Structure formats: structure tokens, C-alpha cells
């Protein structure tokens, strides 16, 4: 049996006291439209080169896969769920806020100008798991109809249908999110018509 001396215990306790638990949460950053991949690459390299992997854990561009038929061939295409936005899993400090905010292509965090507002754990999980739920059904909505989103990142939000796919398996709808109106694509089964 190995004996542990009091000095060794004190050293372990001191190390724990020196490294307080970090408040790492998911935040949303806004980018110039079409620059999401460039910002993701630039910010990832910046975090690595500055040794900030312990503060900024992960940067994501939420995508979903969609089957498209082009020239008679079915292809799976990845589409952005939130064009113009990235998710970032980080601890907010003056330094980390400055590094993210001053990355070329980033217009700011979602929240107030001085303090970003983190996503709730439920919101983060809905967004991170949005690509896993797929239902192959048809819809009867038409352009101009109001719908309630039932699954995914925008669950329980109301949107207006702007386009219905020919096969009636998906729609495009306008929704107000993060203070902006955005067009999103939804598969049938992810929403219900409102009367």
C-alpha cells in the first residue's frame, strides 16, 4: 500500500485551487454572409496559434444533409442551417471575447454589444442534434401559409412558407431569429400548419 504524505495532499489541493472551473458555454457569433467557412478556418487557426484551446473548445458551422436530384442523379448536399452564424463553445473573458470579435469576417456575438448571451443547454442540444432527425413525408402547405416548427433548432417558432418543393417533401420559410429575418429550409414532418 502506498503512503501519501500531507505535503503531497496539500500540493494537489493547491493545484485544484489554482485552476478554477471554467464556465464554458455555447455562444452564437454573427459573420458576413458567405464567409462562414473562412471565419471558421481563420478562427480555428488563430485559437491554435495563440494556445487558446483550453478557453475556446470548439467552433461549429451547423449543417444539414439534403438529397437533391441533379441531372438525373441523386446527391447528398450539405447546407448551412443558419447562414451567417457560427456556434462557438468557449469561456468568455476579455481576452477570448477580443480574439473572436476581432477575427476578420466576424461582425459580433449574438447578445448585447458588451456581453454575449450564451445558449441554454436545451437550445445548444437542439442545434447540435438537428441533423439527426429525418422524416420522409409530404406536406400540403402552400406559399403564404403560417406554420409552427415542431423539431430542430427553431422548435415552437412560427414561420411563413415562401416556397414548396415540387415533391412536397420540403419547404422554405421565413423566420425571425437572432434579431434578423432568415430563410430556412424544413423537411415535411418538422412543422405543422397553423389554422
ABEGO torsion letter per residue (X at the ends): XBBBBAAAAAAAAAAAAABBBBBBBBBBBBBBBGAAAAAAAAAAAAAAAAGAAAABABBBBBBBBBBBBBGGBBBBBBBBABBGBBBBBBBBBAAAAAAAAABBGBAEBBEBAABBBBBBAAAAAAAAAAAABBBBBBBABBBGBBBBBABEAABGBBBBBABBBAAGABBBBBBBBGGBBBBBBBBBGABBBBX
